[in-house]
Amino acid sequence: MLENIDPDAFLADRAYDADRLIDRLTERGITPVIPPKRNRTTQRKTDFALYRERNLVERFFNKLKQFRAIATRYDKLKSTFLAAVQFASIIILLN
């Protein structure tokens, strides 16, 4: 799945702290923003200011899933579902 995109940074939690993935990201010029596991022998540096952005995105999706029609994909058409997501996002941002 990562082959089709070209982001500047890859934000993930500790579960993605694998040497194979990190090496693959650095080969492609993508900055891995993954905190190292506690049992790792060589601890890597992590940009925790950028890592906090991941938490904001996760909390937004959690708020978005509080809308039943969004969580259960009530709308069948793609355009109608997108409109519902946009409407729910506006409600969240206004609160």
Gaussian input, Z-matrix of N, CA and C with variables (Angstrom, degrees):
# hf/3-21g

backbone

0 1
 N
 C     1     B1
 C     2     B2     1     A1
 N     3     B3     2     A2     1     D1
 C     4     B4     3     A3     2     D2
 C     5     B5     4     A4     3     D3
 N     6     B6     5     A5     4     D4
 C     7     B7     6     A6     5     D5
 C     8     B8     7     A7     6     D6
 N     9     B9     8     A8     7     D7
 C    10    B10     9     A9     8     D8
 C    11    B11    10    A10     9     D9
 N    12    B12    11    A11    10    D10
 C    13    B13    12    A12    11    D11
 C    14    B14    13    A13    12    D12
 N    15    B15    14    A14    13    D13
 C    16    B16    15    A15    14    D14
 C    17    B17    16    A16    15    D15
 N    18    B18    17    A17    16    D16
 C    19    B19    18    A18    17    D17
 C    20    B20    19    A19    18    D18
 N    21    B21    20    A20    19    D19
 C    22    B22    21    A21    20    D20
 C    23    B23    22    A22    21    D21
 N    24    B24    23    A23    22    D22
 C    25    B25    24    A24    23    D23
 C    26    B26    25    A25    24    D24
 N    27    B27    26    A26    25    D25
 C    28    B28    27    A27    26    D26
 C    29    B29    28    A28    27    D27
 N    30    B30    29    A29    28    D28
 C    31    B31    30    A30    29    D29
 C    32    B32    31    A31    30    D30
 N    33    B33    32    A32    31    D31
 C    34    B34    33    A33    32    D32
 C    35    B35    34    A34    33    D33
 N    36    B36    35    A35    34    D34
 C    37    B37    36    A36    35    D35
 C    38    B38    37    A37    36    D36
 N    39    B39    38    A38    37    D37
 C    40    B40    39    A39    38    D38
 C    41    B41    40    A40    39    D39
 N    42    B42    41    A41    40    D40
 C    43    B43    42    A42    41    D41
 C    44    B44    43    A43    42    D42
 N    45    B45    44    A44    43    D43
 C    46    B46    45    A45    44    D44
 C    47    B47    46    A46    45    D45
 N    48    B48    47    A47    46    D46
 C    49    B49    48    A48    47    D47
 C    50    B50    49    A49    48    D48
 N    51    B51    50    A50    49    D49
 C    52    B52    51    A51    50    D50
 C    53    B53    52    A52    51    D51
 N    54    B54    53    A53    52    D52
 C    55    B55    54    A54    53    D53
 C    56    B56    55    A55    54    D54
 N    57    B57    56    A56    55    D55
 C    58    B58    57    A57    56    D56
 C    59    B59    58    A58    57    D57
 N    60    B60    59    A59    58    D58
 C    61    B61    60    A60    59    D59
 C    62    B62    61    A61    60    D60
 N    63    B63    62    A62    61    D61
 C    64    B64    63    A63    62    D62
 C    65    B65    64    A64    63    D63
 N    66    B66    65    A65    64    D64
 C    67    B67    66    A66    65    D65
 C    68    B68    67    A67    66    D66
 N    69    B69    68    A68    67    D67
 C    70    B70    69    A69    68    D68
 C    71    B71    70    A70    69    D69
 N    72    B72    71    A71    70    D70
 C    73    B73    72    A72    71    D71
 C    74    B74    73    A73    72    D72
 N    75    B75    74    A74    73    D73
 C    76    B76    75    A75    74    D74
 C    77    B77    76    A76    75    D75
 N    78    B78    77    A77    76    D76
 C    79    B79    78    A78    77    D77
 C    80    B80    79    A79    78    D78
 N    81    B81    80    A80    79    D79
 C    82    B82    81    A81    80    D80
 C    83    B83    82    A82    81    D81
 N    84    B84    83    A83    82    D82
 C    85    B85    84    A84    83    D83
 C    86    B86    85    A85    84    D84
 N    87    B87    86    A86    85    D85
 C    88    B88    87    A87    86    D86
 C    89    B89    88    A88    87    D87
 N    90    B90    89    A89    88    D88
 C    91    B91    90    A90    89    D89
 C    92    B92    91    A91    90    D90
 N    93    B93    92    A92    91    D91
 C    94    B94    93    A93    92    D92
 C    95    B95    94    A94    93    D93
 N    96    B96    95    A95    94    D94
 C    97    B97    96    A96    95    D95
 C    98    B98    97    A97    96    D96
 N    99    B99    98    A98    97    D97
 C   100   B100    99    A99    98    D98
 C   101   B101   100   A100    99    D99
 N   102   B102   101   A101   100   D100
 C   103   B103   102   A102   101   D101
 C   104   B104   103   A103   102   D102
 N   105   B105   104   A104   103   D103
 C   106   B106   105   A105   104   D104
 C   107   B107   106   A106   105   D105
 N   108   B108   107   A107   106   D106
 C   109   B109   108   A108   107   D107
 C   110   B110   109   A109   108   D108
 N   111   B111   110   A110   109   D109
 C   112   B112   111   A111   110   D110
 C   113   B113   112   A112   111   D111
 N   114   B114   113   A113   112   D112
 C   115   B115   114   A114   113   D113
 C   116   B116   115   A115   114   D114
 N   117   B117   116   A116   115   D115
 C   118   B118   117   A117   116   D116
 C   119   B119   118   A118   117   D117
 N   120   B120   119   A119   118   D118
 C   121   B121   120   A120   119   D119
 C   122   B122   121   A121   120   D120
 N   123   B123   122   A122   121   D121
 C   124   B124   123   A123   122   D122
 C   125   B125   124   A124   123   D123
 N   126   B126   125   A125   124   D124
 C   127   B127   126   A126   125   D125
 C   128   B128   127   A127   126   D126
 N   129   B129   128   A128   127   D127
 C   130   B130   129   A129   128   D128
 C   131   B131   130   A130   129   D129
 N   132   B132   131   A131   130   D130
 C   133   B133   132   A132   131   D131
 C   134   B134   133   A133   132   D132
 N   135   B135   134   A134   133   D133
 C   136   B136   135   A135   134   D134
 C   137   B137   136   A136   135   D135
 N   138   B138   137   A137   136   D136
 C   139   B139   138   A138   137   D137
 C   140   B140   139   A139   138   D138
 N   141   B141   140   A140   139   D139
 C   142   B142   141   A141   140   D140
 C   143   B143   142   A142   141   D141
 N   144   B144   143   A143   142   D142
 C   145   B145   144   A144   143   D143
 C   146   B146   145   A145   144   D144
 N   147   B147   146   A146   145   D145
 C   148   B148   147   A147   146   D146
 C   149   B149   148   A148   147   D147
 N   150   B150   149   A149   148   D148
 C   151   B151   150   A150   149   D149
 C   152   B152   151   A151   150   D150
 N   153   B153   152   A152   151   D151
 C   154   B154   153   A153   152   D152
 C   155   B155   154   A154   153   D153
 N   156   B156   155   A155   154   D154
 C   157   B157   156   A156   155   D155
 C   158   B158   157   A157   156   D156
 N   159   B159   158   A158   157   D157
 C   160   B160   159   A159   158   D158
 C   161   B161   160   A160   159   D159
 N   162   B162   161   A161   160   D160
 C   163   B163   162   A162   161   D161
 C   164   B164   163   A163   162   D162
 N   165   B165   164   A164   163   D163
 C   166   B166   165   A165   164   D164
 C   167   B167   166   A166   165   D165
 N   168   B168   167   A167   166   D166
 C   169   B169   168   A168   167   D167
 C   170   B170   169   A169   168   D168
 N   171   B171   170   A170   169   D169
 C   172   B172   171   A171   170   D170
 C   173   B173   172   A172   171   D171
 N   174   B174   173   A173   172   D172
 C   175   B175   174   A174   173   D173
 C   176   B176   175   A175   174   D174
 N   177   B177   176   A176   175   D175
 C   178   B178   177   A177   176   D176
 C   179   B179   178   A178   177   D177
 N   180   B180   179   A179   178   D178
 C   181   B181   180   A180   179   D179
 C   182   B182   181   A181   180   D180
 N   183   B183   182   A182   181   D181
 C   184   B184   183   A183   182   D182
 C   185   B185   184   A184   183   D183
 N   186   B186   185   A185   184   D184
 C   187   B187   186   A186   185   D185
 C   188   B188   187   A187   186   D186
 N   189   B189   188   A188   187   D187
 C   190   B190   189   A189   188   D188
 C   191   B191   190   A190   189   D189
 N   192   B192   191   A191   190   D190
 C   193   B193   192   A192   191   D191
 C   194   B194   193   A193   192   D192
 N   195   B195   194   A194   193   D193
 C   196   B196   195   A195   194   D194
 C   197   B197   196   A196   195   D195
 N   198   B198   197   A197   196   D196
 C   199   B199   198   A198   197   D197
 C   200   B200   199   A199   198   D198
 N   201   B201   200   A200   199   D199
 C   202   B202   201   A201   200   D200
 C   203   B203   202   A202   201   D201
 N   204   B204   203   A203   202   D202
 C   205   B205   204   A204   203   D203
 C   206   B206   205   A205   204   D204
 N   207   B207   206   A206   205   D205
 C   208   B208   207   A207   206   D206
 C   209   B209   208   A208   207   D207
 N   210   B210   209   A209   208   D208
 C   211   B211   210   A210   209   D209
 C   212   B212   211   A211   210   D210
 N   213   B213   212   A212   211   D211
 C   214   B214   213   A213   212   D212
 C   215   B215   214   A214   213   D213
 N   216   B216   215   A215   214   D214
 C   217   B217   216   A216   215   D215
 C   218   B218   217   A217   216   D216
 N   219   B219   218   A218   217   D217
 C   220   B220   219   A219   218   D218
 C   221   B221   220   A220   219   D219
 N   222   B222   221   A221   220   D220
 C   223   B223   222   A222   221   D221
 C   224   B224   223   A223   222   D222
 N   225   B225   224   A224   223   D223
 C   226   B226   225   A225   224   D224
 C   227   B227   226   A226   225   D225
 N   228   B228   227   A227   226   D226
 C   229   B229   228   A228   227   D227
 C   230   B230   229   A229   228   D228
 N   231   B231   230   A230   229   D229
 C   232   B232   231   A231   230   D230
 C   233   B233   232   A232   231   D231
 N   234   B234   233   A233   232   D232
 C   235   B235   234   A234   233   D233
 C   236   B236   235   A235   234   D234
 N   237   B237   236   A236   235   D235
 C   238   B238   237   A237   236   D236
 C   239   B239   238   A238   237   D237
 N   240   B240   239   A239   238   D238
 C   241   B241   240   A240   239   D239
 C   242   B242   241   A241   240   D240
 N   243   B243   242   A242   241   D241
 C   244   B244   243   A243   242   D242
 C   245   B245   244   A244   243   D243
 N   246   B246   245   A245   244   D244
 C   247   B247   246   A246   245   D245
 C   248   B248   247   A247   246   D246
 N   249   B249   248   A248   247   D247
 C   250   B250   249   A249   248   D248
 C   251   B251   250   A250   249   D249
 N   252   B252   251   A251   250   D250
 C   253   B253   252   A252   251   D251
 C   254   B254   253   A253   252   D252
 N   255   B255   254   A254   253   D253
 C   256   B256   255   A255   254   D254
 C   257   B257   256   A256   255   D255
 N   258   B258   257   A257   256   D256
 C   259   B259   258   A258   257   D257
 C   260   B260   259   A259   258   D258
 N   261   B261   260   A260   259   D259
 C   262   B262   261   A261   260   D260
 C   263   B263   262   A262   261   D261
 N   264   B264   263   A263   262   D262
 C   265   B265   264   A264   263   D263
 C   266   B266   265   A265   264   D264
 N   267   B267   266   A266   265   D265
 C   268   B268   267   A267   266   D266
 C   269   B269   268   A268   267   D267
 N   270   B270   269   A269   268   D268
 C   271   B271   270   A270   269   D269
 C   272   B272   271   A271   270   D270
 N   273   B273   272   A272   271   D271
 C   274   B274   273   A273   272   D272
 C   275   B275   274   A274   273   D273
 N   276   B276   275   A275   274   D274
 C   277   B277   276   A276   275   D275
 C   278   B278   277   A277   276   D276
 N   279   B279   278   A278   277   D277
 C   280   B280   279   A279   278   D278
 C   281   B281   280   A280   279   D279
 N   282   B282   281   A281   280   D280
 C   283   B283   282   A282   281   D281
 C   284   B284   283   A283   282   D282

   B1=1.4450
   B2=1.5275
   B3=1.3064
   B4=1.4614
   B5=1.5243
   B6=1.3078
   B7=1.4624
   B8=1.5230
   B9=1.3253
   B10=1.4602
   B11=1.5180
   B12=1.3264
   B13=1.4627
   B14=1.5259
   B15=1.3239
   B16=1.4622
   B17=1.5284
   B18=1.3428
   B19=1.4623
   B20=1.5278
   B21=1.3315
   B22=1.4663
   B23=1.5241
   B24=1.3375
   B25=1.4608
   B26=1.5201
   B27=1.3238
   B28=1.4615
   B29=1.5192
   B30=1.3485
   B31=1.4529
   B32=1.5177
   B33=1.3220
   B34=1.4540
   B35=1.5218
   B36=1.3303
   B37=1.4520
   B38=1.5281
   B39=1.3267
   B40=1.4621
   B41=1.5251
   B42=1.3016
   B43=1.4657
   B44=1.5306
   B45=1.3140
   B46=1.4619
   B47=1.5271
   B48=1.3099
   B49=1.4596
   B50=1.5299
   B51=1.3122
   B52=1.4611
   B53=1.5312
   B54=1.3143
   B55=1.4629
   B56=1.5225
   B57=1.3148
   B58=1.4651
   B59=1.5299
   B60=1.3186
   B61=1.4643
   B62=1.5198
   B63=1.3171
   B64=1.4668
   B65=1.5241
   B66=1.3230
   B67=1.4645
   B68=1.5272
   B69=1.3099
   B70=1.4690
   B71=1.5357
   B72=1.3344
   B73=1.4685
   B74=1.5206
   B75=1.3335
   B76=1.4657
   B77=1.5257
   B78=1.3323
   B79=1.4687
   B80=1.5184
   B81=1.3123
   B82=1.4713
   B83=1.5232
   B84=1.3368
   B85=1.4582
   B86=1.5192
   B87=1.3189
   B88=1.4574
   B89=1.5233
   B90=1.3174
   B91=1.4548
   B92=1.5247
   B93=1.3357
   B94=1.4660
   B95=1.5317
   B96=1.3096
   B97=1.4555
   B98=1.5253
   B99=1.3287
   B100=1.4518
   B101=1.5163
   B102=1.3259
   B103=1.4562
   B104=1.5286
   B105=1.3362
   B106=1.4586
   B107=1.5236
   B108=1.3299
   B109=1.4692
   B110=1.5183
   B111=1.2936
   B112=1.4622
   B113=1.5288
   B114=1.3205
   B115=1.4506
   B116=1.5309
   B117=1.3103
   B118=1.4657
   B119=1.5203
   B120=1.3369
   B121=1.4675
   B122=1.5233
   B123=1.3233
   B124=1.4653
   B125=1.5253
   B126=1.3030
   B127=1.4613
   B128=1.5275
   B129=1.3288
   B130=1.4545
   B131=1.5165
   B132=1.3113
   B133=1.4633
   B134=1.5219
   B135=1.3261
   B136=1.4589
   B137=1.5164
   B138=1.3095
   B139=1.4590
   B140=1.5279
   B141=1.3459
   B142=1.4565
   B143=1.5230
   B144=1.3166
   B145=1.4745
   B146=1.5270
   B147=1.3110
   B148=1.4594
   B149=1.5240
   B150=1.3235
   B151=1.4645
   B152=1.5251
   B153=1.3319
   B154=1.4667
   B155=1.5289
   B156=1.3213
   B157=1.4633
   B158=1.5241
   B159=1.3303
   B160=1.4589
   B161=1.5211
   B162=1.3204
   B163=1.4602
   B164=1.5213
   B165=1.3074
   B166=1.4661
   B167=1.5239
   B168=1.3152
   B169=1.4627
   B170=1.5215
   B171=1.3336
   B172=1.4660
   B173=1.5265
   B174=1.3344
   B175=1.4653
   B176=1.5220
   B177=1.3441
   B178=1.4606
   B179=1.5225
   B180=1.3395
   B181=1.4618
   B182=1.5210
   B183=1.3140
   B184=1.4615
   B185=1.5288
   B186=1.3187
   B187=1.4681
   B188=1.5227
   B189=1.3236
   B190=1.4563
   B191=1.5284
   B192=1.3136
   B193=1.4608
   B194=1.5250
   B195=1.3251
   B196=1.4580
   B197=1.5313
   B198=1.3187
   B199=1.4552
   B200=1.5268
   B201=1.3015
   B202=1.4696
   B203=1.5177
   B204=1.3186
   B205=1.4639
   B206=1.5254
   B207=1.3206
   B208=1.4623
   B209=1.5287
   B210=1.3168
   B211=1.4633
   B212=1.5220
   B213=1.3355
   B214=1.4632
   B215=1.5276
   B216=1.3236
   B217=1.4765
   B218=1.5221
   B219=1.3338
   B220=1.4660
   B221=1.5225
   B222=1.3297
   B223=1.4607
   B224=1.5245
   B225=1.3021
   B226=1.4673
   B227=1.5322
   B228=1.3223
   B229=1.4615
   B230=1.5224
   B231=1.3279
   B232=1.4555
   B233=1.5231
   B234=1.3128
   B235=1.4624
   B236=1.5283
   B237=1.3150
   B238=1.4631
   B239=1.5271
   B240=1.3326
   B241=1.4643
   B242=1.5262
   B243=1.3332
   B244=1.4597
   B245=1.5212
   B246=1.3145
   B247=1.4609
   B248=1.5234
   B249=1.3302
   B250=1.4649
   B251=1.5254
   B252=1.3300
   B253=1.4674
   B254=1.5245
   B255=1.3227
   B256=1.4637
   B257=1.5189
   B258=1.3131
   B259=1.4672
   B260=1.5219
   B261=1.3254
   B262=1.4710
   B263=1.5255
   B264=1.3280
   B265=1.4681
   B266=1.5108
   B267=1.3057
   B268=1.4708
   B269=1.5290
   B270=1.3085
   B271=1.4793
   B272=1.5213
   B273=1.3323
   B274=1.4714
   B275=1.5146
   B276=1.3269
   B277=1.4533
   B278=1.5185
   B279=1.3386
   B280=1.4537
   B281=1.5263
   B282=1.3154
   B283=1.4728
   B284=1.4710
   A1=110.74
   A2=118.12
   A3=120.91
   A4=112.92
   A5=117.43
   A6=120.31
   A7=112.29
   A8=118.34
   A9=121.67
   A10=114.25
   A11=117.91
   A12=120.36
   A13=109.71
   A14=116.38
   A15=121.46
   A16=110.02
   A17=118.45
   A18=120.62
   A19=111.21
   A20=115.69
   A21=120.70
   A22=110.98
   A23=116.33
   A24=120.87
   A25=109.63
   A26=115.34
   A27=122.47
   A28=107.15
   A29=116.89
   A30=122.20
   A31=109.41
   A32=117.12
   A33=121.05
   A34=109.18
   A35=115.72
   A36=119.50
   A37=110.41
   A38=115.71
   A39=121.40
   A40=113.70
   A41=117.97
   A42=120.56
   A43=111.39
   A44=118.21
   A45=122.29
   A46=112.33
   A47=118.26
   A48=122.11
   A49=109.80
   A50=115.75
   A51=122.10
   A52=107.94
   A53=116.03
   A54=120.19
   A55=111.91
   A56=116.48
   A57=120.68
   A58=111.34
   A59=117.04
   A60=121.35
   A61=111.05
   A62=116.84
   A63=120.69
   A64=110.61
   A65=117.23
   A66=120.36
   A67=111.27
   A68=115.95
   A69=120.84
   A70=111.00
   A71=116.26
   A72=120.02
   A73=111.35
   A74=117.58
   A75=120.08
   A76=111.44
   A77=117.98
   A78=120.44
   A79=111.11
   A80=116.60
   A81=121.37
   A82=112.78
   A83=118.08
   A84=121.34
   A85=113.66
   A86=116.92
   A87=122.36
   A88=108.31
   A89=116.89
   A90=121.20
   A91=110.11
   A92=118.35
   A93=119.19
   A94=110.44
   A95=117.05
   A96=122.49
   A97=106.48
   A98=114.63
   A99=122.70
   A100=107.33
   A101=118.78
   A102=118.82
   A103=110.37
   A104=117.66
   A105=119.21
   A106=111.33
   A107=115.02
   A108=119.45
   A109=109.01
   A110=116.39
   A111=120.85
   A112=112.57
   A113=117.49
   A114=119.80
   A115=113.47
   A116=117.96
   A117=121.89
   A118=109.58
   A119=117.24
   A120=120.05
   A121=111.81
   A122=117.84
   A123=120.84
   A124=108.21
   A125=115.91
   A126=121.14
   A127=109.67
   A128=116.33
   A129=122.07
   A130=110.54
   A131=116.13
   A132=120.65
   A133=108.83
   A134=115.46
   A135=121.63
   A136=109.01
   A137=116.53
   A138=122.19
   A139=108.15
   A140=116.41
   A141=120.00
   A142=112.68
   A143=118.06
   A144=119.54
   A145=109.67
   A146=117.29
   A147=121.39
   A148=111.17
   A149=116.76
   A150=121.12
   A151=111.55
   A152=117.35
   A153=121.13
   A154=111.82
   A155=117.03
   A156=120.79
   A157=110.80
   A158=117.28
   A159=121.79
   A160=110.00
   A161=116.76
   A162=121.30
   A163=110.76
   A164=117.71
   A165=120.81
   A166=110.98
   A167=116.67
   A168=120.71
   A169=110.45
   A170=117.07
   A171=120.62
   A172=111.39
   A173=117.18
   A174=119.99
   A175=111.37
   A176=117.09
   A177=119.91
   A178=110.59
   A179=117.32
   A180=119.71
   A181=111.26
   A182=117.83
   A183=120.82
   A184=110.48
   A185=117.36
   A186=120.44
   A187=111.10
   A188=116.33
   A189=120.76
   A190=111.24
   A191=117.07
   A192=121.07
   A193=112.54
   A194=118.34
   A195=121.30
   A196=110.93
   A197=116.70
   A198=121.02
   A199=107.66
   A200=117.44
   A201=122.31
   A202=112.47
   A203=117.00
   A204=119.91
   A205=111.66
   A206=117.00
   A207=120.70
   A208=109.87
   A209=116.49
   A210=120.65
   A211=112.23
   A212=117.32
   A213=120.47
   A214=112.66
   A215=116.46
   A216=121.74
   A217=109.42
   A218=113.92
   A219=121.67
   A220=111.74
   A221=117.32
   A222=121.33
   A223=109.72
   A224=116.61
   A225=121.08
   A226=112.73
   A227=116.40
   A228=119.32
   A229=110.86
   A230=115.39
   A231=120.57
   A232=111.82
   A233=116.84
   A234=120.64
   A235=111.64
   A236=117.26
   A237=120.87
   A238=111.00
   A239=116.50
   A240=120.07
   A241=110.61
   A242=117.39
   A243=121.19
   A244=110.75
   A245=117.43
   A246=120.78
   A247=110.60
   A248=117.31
   A249=120.79
   A250=110.62
   A251=117.17
   A252=120.61
   A253=110.12
   A254=117.17
   A255=120.31
   A256=111.50
   A257=116.55
   A258=120.37
   A259=111.04
   A260=117.21
   A261=120.92
   A262=110.47
   A263=117.62
   A264=121.16
   A265=111.00
   A266=116.92
   A267=120.26
   A268=109.85
   A269=116.53
   A270=119.78
   A271=110.56
   A272=116.87
   A273=120.76
   A274=110.85
   A275=116.61
   A276=119.48
   A277=113.21
   A278=117.28
   A279=119.72
   A280=112.26
   A281=116.50
   A282=119.13
   A283=107.31
   D1=-31.45
   D2=-179.03
   D3=-74.75
   D4=-13.31
   D5=-177.83
   D6=-69.62
   D7=-26.09
   D8=-174.31
   D9=-89.79
   D10=-5.84
   D11=-177.95
   D12=-121.31
   D13=161.52
   D14=-179.86
   D15=-139.07
   D16=73.04
   D17=-179.32
   D18=-81.83
   D19=166.92
   D20=175.12
   D21=-78.82
   D22=-35.22
   D23=-178.32
   D24=-140.48
   D25=153.64
   D26=178.38
   D27=-118.82
   D28=108.18
   D29=-179.07
   D30=-96.65
   D31=124.89
   D32=-179.76
   D33=-152.85
   D34=166.76
   D35=179.43
   D36=-88.45
   D37=-175.96
   D38=-174.51
   D39=-62.47
   D40=-21.68
   D41=-179.47
   D42=-63.74
   D43=-24.07
   D44=-179.50
   D45=-93.34
   D46=12.14
   D47=-179.62
   D48=-80.92
   D49=79.74
   D50=178.04
   D51=-126.10
   D52=136.27
   D53=-178.18
   D54=-58.19
   D55=-37.86
   D56=-178.27
   D57=-62.77
   D58=-44.26
   D59=179.00
   D60=-68.31
   D61=-44.39
   D62=-177.96
   D63=-64.71
   D64=-41.09
   D65=177.15
   D66=-63.31
   D67=-41.00
   D68=179.51
   D69=-63.59
   D70=-40.53
   D71=179.38
   D72=-67.04
   D73=-43.48
   D74=-179.10
   D75=-68.08
   D76=-31.39
   D77=175.11
   D78=-62.20
   D79=-36.83
   D80=-178.94
   D81=-85.16
   D82=-2.53
   D83=179.28
   D84=83.27
   D85=20.18
   D86=179.28
   D87=-99.10
   D88=130.88
   D89=179.66
   D90=-79.43
   D91=117.13
   D92=177.15
   D93=-80.72
   D94=120.98
   D95=176.54
   D96=-109.46
   D97=76.10
   D98=-176.72
   D99=-128.91
   D100=118.26
   D101=178.15
   D102=-65.40
   D103=140.98
   D104=-179.09
   D105=-73.09
   D106=150.37
   D107=175.20
   D108=-66.36
   D109=156.09
   D110=-177.58
   D111=-68.00
   D112=-29.69
   D113=-177.45
   D114=-90.46
   D115=10.11
   D116=178.69
   D117=-72.80
   D118=136.09
   D119=-177.18
   D120=-71.64
   D121=-41.43
   D122=176.18
   D123=-110.10
   D124=112.86
   D125=-179.05
   D126=-79.47
   D127=130.90
   D128=176.99
   D129=-90.93
   D130=158.68
   D131=174.65
   D132=-83.12
   D133=144.30
   D134=-179.83
   D135=-133.27
   D136=138.66
   D137=176.31
   D138=-83.43
   D139=92.83
   D140=-175.25
   D141=-72.47
   D142=-20.31
   D143=174.56
   D144=-65.97
   D145=-40.71
   D146=176.52
   D147=-73.99
   D148=-32.74
   D149=-179.98
   D150=-64.98
   D151=-29.80
   D152=178.33
   D153=-64.27
   D154=-27.77
   D155=177.76
   D156=-61.73
   D157=-34.08
   D158=178.33
   D159=-61.04
   D160=-39.96
   D161=179.69
   D162=-64.49
   D163=-38.54
   D164=178.27
   D165=-63.00
   D166=-41.33
   D167=179.46
   D168=-65.90
   D169=-43.49
   D170=179.61
   D171=-62.86
   D172=-41.12
   D173=178.87
   D174=-66.65
   D175=-35.68
   D176=177.70
   D177=-64.54
   D178=-44.90
   D179=178.30
   D180=-63.89
   D181=-34.33
   D182=176.44
   D183=-63.71
   D184=-43.17
   D185=177.20
   D186=-65.54
   D187=-37.07
   D188=179.46
   D189=-65.46
   D190=-35.95
   D191=-179.77
   D192=-73.98
   D193=-8.27
   D194=176.40
   D195=-71.93
   D196=-18.31
   D197=175.44
   D198=-81.90
   D199=118.22
   D200=-172.99
   D201=-59.14
   D202=-40.39
   D203=-178.59
   D204=-65.50
   D205=-29.22
   D206=178.67
   D207=-78.83
   D208=-45.03
   D209=-176.17
   D210=-64.60
   D211=-34.62
   D212=-176.87
   D213=-99.69
   D214=3.42
   D215=-177.69
   D216=51.63
   D217=56.82
   D218=-176.40
   D219=-61.16
   D220=-40.52
   D221=-178.09
   D222=-80.73
   D223=136.42
   D224=-177.67
   D225=-87.04
   D226=-36.20
   D227=-179.14
   D228=-78.68
   D229=141.79
   D230=-179.49
   D231=-61.80
   D232=-41.15
   D233=-178.34
   D234=-67.67
   D235=-38.18
   D236=178.52
   D237=-69.03
   D238=-40.36
   D239=178.10
   D240=-64.78
   D241=-41.85
   D242=177.55
   D243=-61.48
   D244=-40.75
   D245=178.09
   D246=-64.13
   D247=-39.20
   D248=178.57
   D249=-66.04
   D250=-40.22
   D251=178.08
   D252=-64.79
   D253=-42.37
   D254=178.81
   D255=-65.14
   D256=-40.42
   D257=178.44
   D258=-64.64
   D259=-44.78
   D260=178.39
   D261=-64.34
   D262=-37.17
   D263=178.28
   D264=-63.97
   D265=-39.87
   D266=178.40
   D267=-64.84
   D268=-42.36
   D269=178.55
   D270=-61.07
   D271=-43.00
   D272=179.18
   D273=-63.10
   D274=-44.97
   D275=-177.73
   D276=-69.30
   D277=-28.20
   D278=178.09
   D279=-76.38
   D280=-25.31
   D281=178.82
   D282=-81.93

